[in-house]
Every structure is written in C-alpha cells, then in structure tokens.
Amino acid sequence: MPQHVRGVVARAKGEPVRVETIVVPDPGPGEAVVKVLACGVCHTDLHYREGGINDDFPFLLGHEAAGIVESVGTGVTDVVPGDFVVLNWRAVCGRCRACRRGRPQYCFDTHNARQKMTLTDGTELSPALGIGAFAEKTLVAAGQCTKVDPAASPAAAGLLGCGVMAGIGAAINTGGVGRGDTVAVIGCGGVGNAAVVGARLAGAAKIIAVDIDDLKLETARTMGATDTVNARDTDPVEAIRELTSGFGADIVIEAVGRPETYRQAFYARDLAGTVVLVGVPTPDMQLDLPLLDVFGRGGTLKSSWYGDCLPSRDFPMLIDLYLQGRLDLDSFVTETITLDEVEDAFARMHKGDVLRSVVIF
C-alpha cells in the first residue's frame, strides 16, 4: 500500500525548497523502499534546485544517504528487509559493453526505480540522481542499495553515497595514487578534502592542498595534507613546483571544476604526470590549452566519474576502514539538521561554511 511521507521538493528554478507530503509506492520488480536514516546536503542538490542539471521539475532532492531496507519487490535477492545500506546513484546493469569488459565502474546503462514517487495530487517527481533521499522513505532500484556493516554511523556512512566517495575515488581509483607519490589537490571543499584523505590512504609522500580559504586549508591539514597553498596570495603552479623540487606533482586532482583551476592543475603536474578532474563544470565552460603543451608534457588527463567506484566493492571496504579507525568519516560531518533546515543548509554550503550538513531522521 502506498505510503505518505515528508520530503524536500524543489518546484521551480531558483525557488526555495519546501517540505511536502510525498507518496511512495510499494516496490515493484527489482525495486526497494528504504527508510532513510541520514542524508548529506550536497552541491548537486543545489544544482538541481537552480536548474543546472535539467528542467524536469519538480525534483525530490537528496541522494547522499544511508538507511534501512524496509521492503523489496519481486526478483530482489541482493538485499532483504532490515539490511543497513548506503544508496548509490550508479546501479550497474551487468549487460552493457563496459560491464561485459569487466569495467562495471564505467557502466553506461545504470538504472533507477521504474515507478515514480508523486505529490499527493499525482504530480510525478524527479528524484535527484534517481534517489530522492531528502525524504523519510524513498523508492529506488534495488541495485542502488549497497549493504554495509550496521555498526557504522548513518550520518558518516551516507557520505560515501556521493561526495566523499568521489574524492577518495579520484585519488585511489582514477588517479592511481601510490606509495611515495606527490599529490596536489586544488579545491578543498568536501570532495577535495576527501581526495586528500584518499591520497593519504594510498601512501602519498607529499600532499599539497590548494584553496583560497585559510579555514579550508587548515581543515585539509587535519585530513592529511602535508603542505598548503593559498592561491589568493600565491601562484599555485609555482608554489607546487617549489614544494616538489621544481618538477611538479605526480598527480594533480582538480576539485573545483573551472577552466582556470584546470589550467593550474595541467601546468602544476610533473612531466608525464596525471591530472584528474573531479570538480563538475557548468555547460557553458570552455577550456583553451595549447595543443603542443598537451603533446609535449605527456602524461594523462582524466575525468573521474563518482570516483570511478564500484559501490559493491568500495563501500564495504571503506566502511571497514572507518570502523577500524583508519578513515575518519565523522570529521566530514560539520552539523546535523532536520528536513526543515535544508534551505538554510544550502546557504551555508554556498558560503563554504561547512564540509557537510547532514539531515538526520
């Protein structure tokens, strides 16, 4: 029987979000209803509200979440009611050309629930990234549920659903950071600081954090950065070279998503070094680089999609590290809030006052 729950809805571009009654249908084949315990406030949700993703309003926001599986539809075997899960927005299909090649982290046909959640008047909602977890309960494809150890804090575990996984994965999966490498991270918000953590976990010898905010740089130090550069006061390319014996970093992770910071990343790497773009640009941005420099400097230019993660592999492993005290996910949680405070949390996030606000249910 359909359930009525509270959820955060963006009805029109730029309008403040509001808490409304959401109708969640019973799960159909391959689907699951999840009772949400915690959901992080991510920049992507703000992009949805601002019309920066698409114009399929109204949106049911929220996607960086953990919860308990309440019920499942026919054919679901990987999770059962009562499982503690982290929700992911790349449920792999197992059939596309990437999956058949053994590269499911690049799946080209990820799937979501077939049924739609609605408002009480029947208006269909577009769930953010196919999840819609700023709600007491949500309907997802069962493949979007990744079972993890229930001993983990929901507020911390849910962050693996997007930002923290994107940053850690950009360093470990996409960048291939290894023991003894030098790494620079440009942009030290939630994703950038997660990249710092990922580089530390991978054994990087030097981790250089770059930002224009001293508070963010101080936070990066607590996350594992060995050096910091305030790009408002110093040319970051020259500073990174000075900190790497004049060569540049082996891997530079760009976590801002702007042409000017990407150029800095490109020129701040060593010859044959790697640039990883994990910051998300807007559709209007253009990049201008001399093609001769692209050829002459060699190396690799990569984009990182969701940290190139495979949720079934990476989420349980990172939760295990968290429970062992080797990965401090709790440090990313700046504050916990209620559903009614999401709009205010967007304002604090936009100002850069928080790493993550997390809605607790």
N, C-alpha and C positions, 0 to 999 in steps of 0.2 A: 504494500500500500504506500503511495507517495507520502513523503514527509515534508513538513513545513519547518524551515529553519531560518535563522538570521544570517545575512551575508552582506558584503560590501559591494555595491554596484556603482559603476560609472555609466551614467545615462547619455552624456554628450561630451564632446571635446571641450576640455578645459573646465568643465563644471566640477565643483566639489563633489566628492563621492558621498554616498548616503547608505545607511544600513537599512535593508529592506527584507521582506519575507521572500524566501526562495523555496520553490517546490523541487524536491529531489525525488526522482522516480526510483522504483525498485530496480536493482541491477538486472540488465539483460544478459544475453550470452557474451561471455568474455569481459564482463564489467564487474566493478566492485563499488560499494558505498563505504566510504571511510569517515569515521568520526575524527574530525581534526582536533589535535591537541595543541599545536603551535604552528604559527606561520610567520615567516620573516617578511618585513617590508622591503621590497627590492626595487631598484630603479626601473626595472622592466614594467612593474605595475604602474608606475608614474608615466612611463612612455605610453602605455595603453590609455590611461586617462587623458593624455594630451593628444591622442590620435596619431602618435608616432609609429605605431605598429601597423594598424589598419583602421578602417572606419566601421567595423562590424559592431557598433553599439547596439544595445547596452552590454557592457562587459561585467562579468563576475570576476573580480580581481583576486589576486593571491595565488602563489604557486610554490613557494619555498617552504614546504610543510612536512610535518610528521603527524601520524595519528594511528588509530586502531581500526583494522578492517572490521566492519560491522556485518556486512553480508556480501555474498558473491553470487554471480549468475551462473548459468549452466556452462560447463566446459572449463571452469576455472579450477586449476589444480595447484598452482604455484603458491597461492596464499589461501588462508582459511580465516573465518571469523575469529577475532581475538589476536591476530598477528599484529605486532608493532611494526609499522612500515614508514619509510621515507618515500615521499612521492617524487617521481621524476617525470620530466616532460619529453623524454626520448625513449618511448617504449618500442624496442626494436621488433621488426616484423619477422626476421628469420628467413625471408624469401628473396629480398632484393639482391642486386648484384654485389653490393658491399657485404651483406650478410653471408652470401654464398662464397665469397672470397675469404671468409674468416675475419672480416673487419666490421663487426656489428656496431662498433662505436661510431661508424660513419653511415649508419642505416639511412637510406633515402626514402623510406616509407614508414616512418614512425606513426603510431596510431593512438587515437583517443577514444573515449566513450562514443558510441553511436547515438545514444539518446541525448536529448537536450534537457538541461535544467531550465526552469522558467520562473518568471514572476507569477504572482497569483492570478493575473489577468490573462495568462497564457503566453505572454511575450517571451520568446526564446532568448536565452542568454548566451553570450560567447565567453566561455571560461578562459581566463588568462593562461596561455601556453597549454591549453587543454586540461587545466586542473581546476582553477577556481576555488582556492582554499581559504580565502577570507570568508569562511562560512563554517557554521557549526558542523555541517556534514557536506560531503561533496561526492559526486559520481565521476569515476574515472575508468579508463581501461585497466583491467587487472594487471597488465604488463607495466603500468605506471607505478605499481606498488612494489617496493623493494624491502623485503623483510630484513630487519637488523635486530641486534641484541636489545631487548626491552629495558635493560639496566641503564641505557643512555637517557639523558635529559631530553625531552621532546624539543625544547627550545634550541638546544645545541644541535641535535640530530637533524632537525628540519633544514638547517642552513646548508647541508650537503645537497639539498634539492636544487640549488642554483648557484649563488654567489661564491660560497666557499669552495665548492667542487670545481667551479670554473677557474678559480685562481690556482688551487693546488694542482689541478689537472694541466693547466697551462704550463706550469713548471715541470711536472713529472712526466705527464703523458705526451704533450705536444712538444715542449722544449727539450725533453730528454736530459734534464739536468743530472749530472753525475758527480761522483766524489772528486773534489778538488777544483770544480768549475768556478768561474767568476760569473756572477749574475747581476744584472741591473733590472730593477722594476720601476717603471715610470707610471706614476699614479698610485697613491696609497690609500684608496678607499677600501671597502670590504674585499673586492676582488683582488686588488693589488696586494693588500696585506696577506691574503690567502696565498698568493703567489710567493711572497716572502717565506711563509710557513712551508710551502711545498719545496722551495729551494733548500731550506734548512733540513727538511726531512730527507732530501735526496743527497745530502752531504756536500753542498756547495762550500767552497773555502771562503769566498767573499760574496756578500750580498749587499748591493748598493741600492738604497731606497731613494727615489726622486719624487718630490712633490713641491707645491708652492705653499704648503701649510705646515708650520713647525709642529703643530699638535699631531697631525697625521704622521709626520716623520718620527716623532717620539713614540707613537704607537708602533710604528714599523720596527723600531729598535727593540721594543718589548716582544715583538713577534719573531725576532731573529736577525734583523738587518745588522750588518757589521759596520756600515757606513751610511750616512745620509747626505743628501744634496738638496738644498732649497733652490729650485730653478728660478725663483723670482729674483734671487740675488746673484746667481752664478750660472754661467753657461754649462748646462748639464753634460753636454758632449765632452767638453774639455775636462770637466770635473771627473767624469767616469774614466777618461783616459789617464788622468793623473793618478787615480786610485788603482789602475791596472797596469802600472809600469809603462804607460804610453801606448798600450796596444788596443784597449777597448775590451768590453766584456765578452765572454764566450756566448752567453745567451742574454738578450735584452727582451724583457716582457713589457709590452705596451698595454697598459690597463686603463687608458683614457678614451681612446677611440677618436682622435682628432688628427688631421694631416700634419700639423706642426709637431706634435709629440711623436708621431710615427717617423717623421724625418729625423728627429733626435735619436730615436731608437736605431734607425738604419745606420746612422753615422757613428753611434756610440759603441757598436759591436766590433770585435776583432775581425781581421780578415778571415773569411770562411766561417764566420760566426753565424748565429741564428737570431732572427727577430720573430717574436711570437706576438701577434695581435689578438688580444682577448677583450680589449675595450670595444664597445659597439658604436660604430659611426652612425650618423644620420644619412638618409638617402641623398642629400644634396652635396655631401662632401666629396671633394676630388683630391687626388694625390698627384704631385708633379715631382718626378725624380729623373735625373739624367740617366738614360739607359746605359751609357758607358759605365757609370758608377755601379749600377746593378750588376753588370757583367764583371767589372774589374774587381769588385770587392768579394765576389763569390759568395759562398755560404748558402743559407736557406732563409726564405721568407715564408712564414706560416701563419695561418689563421687558426685559432683554437675555438672549436665549437663545443660548448659545455665542458671545457677541459678535456675534450676527446675521451670522455669517460664511458665506461660500460657500467651502469649502475649495479647490476648483479655482482660484478667483480669488485668495484671500487668502494661502494657504500659500506658493505660489511667490514672490509679491511680498514677503512678509516675510522669507523665506529670502534673497532677493536683497539686501534691506536689511541683513541680518545679514552677508552676505559682503562687502558694501561698507563695513562698519564703522559703519553708521548705526543699527543695532539690536543692543544688547549682550545677546543671549540667554544668553551664558555666565554673566552675572552672576546669573542666577536659579538656577543650579546650585550649591547650598551644599555638597553632598557626593555622591560616587558610592559605591554599595553593591552587595552581591550579593543574589541572591534570598533567601538565608537570613537576611538582615538586615531584611526588610520589617517584621516586627512591631516591632522596635526603632525603625525609622524612623517608624512610626505614633505612637509615644510622643513622639518628638522634635517631630514636626509638631504634635501636640496641645498641647504646651507652647509652641509658637511659636518654637522654637529654629532653625528652618530655613525658607528660602523653598521649596526643593525638594531632596529626596533623590532621586537617580536611580539605578535599577538598571541596571548595565552587564553585558552578556552576553559 
